[in-house]
Amino acid sequence: MTMSKTRLGLVGAASCAALVVTSLGVTGAVATAEGTHLTAMAAKFRPGAPGVGDPYFPREGNGGYDVSHYDLDLTYIPEDHHLSGTVTATATATQDLSRFNLDFKNFKINGIKVNGAAATFTRDAQELGITPKAGLPKGKKFTVAVTYAGTPHTVVNSPVVFGADYGWQYYRWLSQVKMTRQEVKDEFRANDGNPEIKARVRRVQREMTRRRMLTAVKTATVVITNPTHFAVALTYRRGEMSAPVVVAKGQDLMAARIKKIAAKHGVPTVENVTLARALYKGAEIGDAIPGELFGAVAEVLAYLVRLKQIVL
């Protein structure tokens, strides 16, 4: 029986970190009971958002942390077509994390450790929900190690890599064409530098982002407009989220599409010129609203609650 063992170090980026920026000031912001609630909730540990997506893999990725490095320790037995290994990710929490998600396909999970301590986990299709023994403070670097085993397969027509196959196919392709290691490097370098491939990837990324954004408007809590040039859709679930999150935003024609979808699905729209402009410039899609806008947004939510248009 022949065994081969490989250890690889990969530098990567995953998840969607909250972007901290300075936005326009909003006059007339008054501290309300809702604003006080939002501020108090921000200090608590909470789960990271699952399936947020990132610039490279819009349908993958999870919120609450940024990954800076992956380390793979693999053992493969060719005769049995059996692979076992441990993937260790080094990451930094972008919020106070009580729980976070990883995307993991196919293999059986034998154990998960966070900072060397066994963690509990749940699994739903490719989503791993991981709960460490102790919360992970914002800004804290941590490691998560997943030990797994099974039979490797090719992922066919994956939307993650824009319809291409990936995974075990790379090994088969390398074996079949008998390319040298240098030839493989040259081939990947040539493809990576192809401007047509890069342009196609960017087009697909933009379209997927737009579709996901417009779908999120249907279940948004409120859309804030200025009223014609900007529209920003926010989602807030009391008890689950520490602050409202921007799920869609647009200018001019895109703003009109957002308002049209909101009207069709009964999502309330509030005209607030200064606040809409500040939100548009101050937060990206997937970000929590900037702290300086908590009071103004809390006023809007409290107003809608009084009108019985929303229930928090």
C-alpha positions as CSV (number, residue, x, y, z in Angstrom):
1,M,0.0,0.0,0.0
2,T,1.4,3.4,-1.0
3,M,0.8,6.5,1.0
4,S,1.5,10.1,0.1
5,K,1.4,13.0,2.4
6,T,1.3,16.7,1.5
7,R,1.4,19.9,3.6
8,L,0.4,23.1,1.9
9,G,0.3,26.7,3.2
10,L,-2.2,29.0,1.5
11,V,-2.8,32.7,2.0
12,G,-6.4,33.7,1.5
13,A,-9.1,36.0,2.4
14,A,-12.6,35.0,3.4
15,S,-15.8,36.4,4.8
16,C,-17.0,40.0,4.7
17,A,-15.6,42.3,7.3
18,A,-17.5,45.3,8.6
19,L,-16.1,48.4,6.8
20,V,-15.6,51.3,9.2
21,V,-15.9,54.7,7.5
22,T,-16.9,58.3,8.4
23,S,-20.3,59.3,7.1
24,L,-22.1,62.7,6.9
25,G,-23.5,64.1,10.0
26,V,-27.2,63.8,10.5
27,T,-29.0,66.6,12.4
28,G,-31.8,66.1,14.7
29,A,-30.7,62.7,16.0
30,V,-32.4,62.1,19.3
31,A,-31.6,59.2,21.7
32,T,-34.6,57.0,21.9
33,A,-35.3,53.8,23.8
34,E,-34.6,51.9,20.5
35,G,-31.3,53.7,20.1
36,T,-30.3,52.8,23.7
37,H,-31.2,49.1,22.9
38,L,-29.1,49.1,19.8
39,T,-26.1,50.5,21.7
40,A,-26.4,47.9,24.5
41,M,-26.8,45.0,22.1
42,A,-23.6,46.1,20.3
43,A,-21.5,45.1,23.3
44,K,-22.7,41.5,23.4
45,F,-21.3,38.4,21.7
46,R,-23.4,37.3,18.8
47,P,-23.2,34.8,15.9
48,G,-21.6,35.7,12.6
49,A,-23.8,36.0,9.6
50,P,-23.9,32.8,7.4
51,G,-23.5,32.9,3.6
52,V,-22.6,36.6,3.3
53,G,-20.3,36.1,0.3
54,D,-17.1,37.9,-0.6
55,P,-15.7,39.7,-3.7
56,Y,-14.1,36.4,-5.0
57,F,-16.9,33.9,-4.2
58,P,-20.2,35.8,-4.0
59,R,-22.2,32.7,-3.1
60,E,-19.8,31.6,-0.4
61,G,-18.2,33.1,2.6
62,N,-19.5,33.9,6.1
63,G,-19.5,37.0,8.3
64,G,-17.9,37.9,11.6
65,Y,-14.3,37.1,10.8
66,D,-11.5,37.6,8.2
67,V,-9.2,34.6,7.3
68,S,-5.5,35.5,6.7
69,H,-4.1,32.0,6.2
70,Y,-5.1,28.4,5.5
71,D,-2.8,25.4,6.3
72,L,-3.7,21.9,4.8
73,D,-2.2,18.7,6.2
74,L,-3.4,15.9,3.9
75,T,-2.8,12.1,3.7
76,Y,-4.0,10.2,0.6
77,I,-4.0,6.4,0.0
78,P,-4.3,5.9,-3.8
79,E,-5.3,2.2,-3.6
80,D,-8.3,3.0,-1.5
81,H,-8.9,6.4,-3.0
82,H,-9.2,7.7,0.6
83,L,-8.2,11.1,1.8
84,S,-7.9,12.4,5.4
85,G,-6.6,15.7,6.6
86,T,-6.8,18.7,8.8
87,V,-7.4,22.3,7.5
88,T,-6.4,25.0,9.9
89,A,-7.5,28.6,9.3
90,T,-6.0,31.6,11.0
91,A,-8.6,34.4,11.3
92,T,-9.4,37.6,13.1
93,A,-12.8,38.3,14.6
94,T,-14.5,41.4,13.1
95,Q,-17.2,41.3,15.8
96,D,-17.6,39.8,19.2
97,L,-18.3,36.2,18.1
98,S,-20.3,33.6,20.0
99,R,-20.7,31.4,16.9
100,F,-19.5,31.4,13.3
101,N,-20.0,29.4,10.1
102,L,-17.6,27.7,7.6
103,D,-18.4,26.3,4.2
104,F,-17.4,22.6,4.0
105,K,-18.5,20.1,1.4
106,N,-18.8,16.3,1.2
107,F,-16.2,14.9,3.7
108,K,-17.1,13.5,7.1
109,I,-16.1,15.8,10.0
110,N,-14.1,14.0,12.7
111,G,-13.6,16.9,15.0
112,I,-13.3,20.7,15.2
113,K,-11.1,22.7,17.5
114,V,-11.0,26.5,18.1
115,N,-7.7,27.8,19.6
116,G,-6.8,24.1,20.4
117,A,-10.0,23.4,22.4
118,A,-12.8,21.1,21.2
119,A,-15.8,23.1,19.8
120,T,-19.3,22.0,19.2
121,F,-20.8,22.1,15.7
122,T,-23.8,21.6,13.6
123,R,-24.0,20.8,9.9
124,D,-26.6,21.7,7.4
125,A,-25.5,20.7,3.8
126,Q,-22.3,22.7,3.2
127,E,-22.8,25.0,6.2
128,L,-20.8,24.2,9.4
129,G,-22.0,26.2,12.4
130,I,-19.2,26.2,15.0
131,T,-19.6,27.2,18.7
132,P,-16.3,27.7,20.5
133,K,-16.0,27.1,24.3
134,A,-15.6,30.8,24.9
135,G,-16.6,33.9,22.9
136,L,-14.1,35.4,20.5
137,P,-13.7,39.1,21.1
138,K,-13.6,41.6,18.2
139,G,-10.0,42.0,16.9
140,K,-8.9,38.8,18.5
141,K,-6.9,36.4,16.3
142,F,-7.9,32.8,16.5
143,T,-7.4,29.4,14.8
144,V,-10.0,26.9,13.8
145,A,-8.9,23.3,12.8
146,V,-11.3,20.9,11.0
147,T,-10.3,17.2,10.9
148,Y,-12.0,15.3,8.1
149,A,-11.9,12.1,6.0
150,G,-13.5,10.5,3.0
151,T,-13.4,10.0,-0.7
152,P,-12.6,13.1,-2.8
153,H,-14.8,14.0,-5.7
154,T,-14.9,16.6,-8.4
155,V,-17.4,19.5,-7.9
156,V,-19.1,19.8,-11.3
157,N,-20.5,23.0,-12.8
158,S,-19.9,25.0,-9.6
159,P,-21.5,28.4,-9.3
160,V,-18.7,29.3,-6.9
161,V,-16.2,29.3,-9.7
162,F,-18.5,30.5,-12.4
163,G,-19.7,27.2,-13.9
164,A,-16.2,25.5,-13.9
165,D,-15.3,22.2,-12.2
166,Y,-12.9,22.2,-9.3
167,G,-11.5,20.0,-6.6
168,W,-10.2,16.5,-7.4
169,Q,-10.4,17.1,-11.1
170,Y,-7.1,19.1,-10.9
171,Y,-5.2,15.9,-9.8
172,R,-6.8,13.8,-12.6
173,W,-6.0,16.5,-15.2
174,L,-2.4,16.8,-14.1
175,S,-2.0,13.0,-14.2
176,Q,-3.7,12.6,-17.6
177,V,-1.7,15.2,-19.5
178,K,1.5,14.4,-17.7
179,M,2.5,18.0,-17.3
180,T,5.5,19.0,-15.3
181,R,5.1,21.1,-12.2
182,Q,6.6,24.1,-14.0
183,E,4.2,23.6,-17.0
184,V,1.3,23.6,-14.5
185,K,2.5,26.9,-13.0
186,D,3.0,28.4,-16.5
187,E,-0.5,27.3,-17.5
188,F,-2.2,28.8,-14.4
189,R,-0.2,32.0,-14.8
190,A,-1.3,32.3,-18.4
191,N,-5.0,31.8,-17.5
192,D,-4.8,34.1,-14.6
193,G,-3.4,36.9,-16.7
194,N,-6.0,36.5,-19.5
195,P,-7.9,39.7,-19.7
196,E,-11.0,38.1,-21.3
197,I,-11.3,35.6,-18.4
198,K,-10.8,38.4,-15.8
199,A,-13.5,40.5,-17.5
200,R,-15.9,37.6,-17.6
201,V,-15.4,36.9,-13.9
202,R,-16.0,40.5,-13.0
203,R,-19.2,40.6,-15.1
204,V,-20.5,37.4,-13.4
205,Q,-19.6,38.7,-10.0
206,R,-21.4,42.0,-10.6
207,E,-24.5,40.3,-11.9
208,M,-24.6,37.8,-9.0
209,T,-24.2,40.7,-6.5
210,R,-27.0,42.6,-8.1
211,R,-29.4,39.7,-8.0
212,R,-28.6,38.8,-4.4
213,M,-29.0,42.4,-3.4
214,L,-32.4,42.9,-5.1
215,T,-33.7,39.6,-3.6
216,A,-32.7,40.9,-0.2
217,V,-35.0,44.0,-0.7
218,K,-38.1,41.7,-0.6
219,T,-37.5,40.9,3.1
220,A,-35.9,44.2,4.2
221,T,-37.2,46.1,7.3
222,V,-37.3,49.5,5.7
223,V,-36.0,51.4,2.6
224,I,-34.7,54.9,3.2
225,T,-34.7,57.3,0.2
226,N,-33.7,60.9,-0.6
227,P,-36.3,60.4,-2.5
228,T,-35.1,60.1,-6.1
229,H,-31.3,59.7,-6.3
230,F,-30.5,57.3,-3.5
231,A,-32.2,54.3,-1.9
232,V,-30.8,52.2,1.0
233,A,-32.6,49.0,2.3
234,L,-32.0,48.0,5.9
235,T,-32.7,44.8,7.8
236,Y,-33.0,44.6,11.5
237,R,-34.1,41.7,13.7
238,R,-34.3,42.6,17.4
239,G,-32.6,40.1,19.6
240,E,-30.7,38.6,16.7
241,M,-28.8,41.6,15.3
242,S,-26.8,44.2,17.2
243,A,-27.6,46.9,14.7
244,P,-29.4,47.3,11.4
245,V,-27.5,46.0,8.3
246,V,-27.4,47.5,4.8
247,V,-28.7,44.7,2.5
248,A,-29.1,46.8,-0.7
249,K,-28.3,50.3,-1.9
250,G,-28.5,52.1,-5.3
251,Q,-28.4,55.4,-7.1
252,D,-30.7,56.7,-9.8
253,L,-32.0,53.7,-11.9
254,M,-30.9,51.2,-9.3
255,A,-32.6,53.3,-6.5
256,A,-35.8,53.2,-8.6
257,R,-35.6,49.4,-8.9
258,I,-35.1,49.0,-5.1
259,K,-38.1,51.2,-4.4
260,K,-40.3,49.3,-6.9
261,I,-39.4,46.0,-5.4
262,A,-40.0,47.3,-1.9
263,A,-43.5,48.6,-2.9
264,K,-44.4,45.3,-4.5
265,H,-43.5,43.3,-1.4
266,G,-44.9,45.7,1.2
267,V,-41.6,47.0,2.6
268,P,-42.1,50.5,4.0
269,T,-40.3,53.4,2.4
270,V,-39.2,56.5,4.3
271,E,-38.0,59.7,2.7
272,N,-35.1,61.2,4.6
273,V,-32.7,63.1,2.3
274,T,-29.8,63.5,4.7
275,L,-30.0,60.0,6.2
276,A,-30.3,58.3,2.9
277,R,-27.2,60.0,1.5
278,A,-25.2,59.3,4.7
279,L,-26.1,55.6,4.7
280,Y,-25.3,55.3,1.0
281,K,-21.8,56.8,1.5
282,G,-21.1,55.4,4.9
283,A,-21.8,51.7,4.6
284,E,-21.3,49.0,2.1
285,I,-23.7,46.1,1.5
286,G,-23.5,43.6,4.4
287,D,-22.2,46.2,6.8
288,A,-23.9,47.3,10.0
289,I,-24.8,51.0,9.9
290,P,-22.2,53.4,11.3
291,G,-22.5,54.1,15.0
292,E,-23.1,57.8,14.5
293,L,-26.3,57.0,12.5
294,F,-27.8,54.7,15.2
295,G,-30.0,57.4,16.7
296,A,-31.4,58.6,13.3
297,V,-32.2,55.1,12.2
298,A,-33.7,54.2,15.5
299,E,-36.0,57.2,15.1
300,V,-37.2,55.9,11.7
301,L,-37.8,52.4,13.1
302,A,-39.6,53.8,16.2
303,Y,-41.8,55.9,13.8
304,L,-42.7,52.8,11.8
305,V,-43.5,50.8,14.9
306,R,-45.9,53.6,16.1
307,L,-47.6,53.5,12.7
308,K,-47.8,49.7,13.1
309,Q,-46.0,49.2,9.7
310,I,-43.3,47.0,11.3
311,V,-42.9,44.9,14.4
312,L,-39.5,44.5,15.9
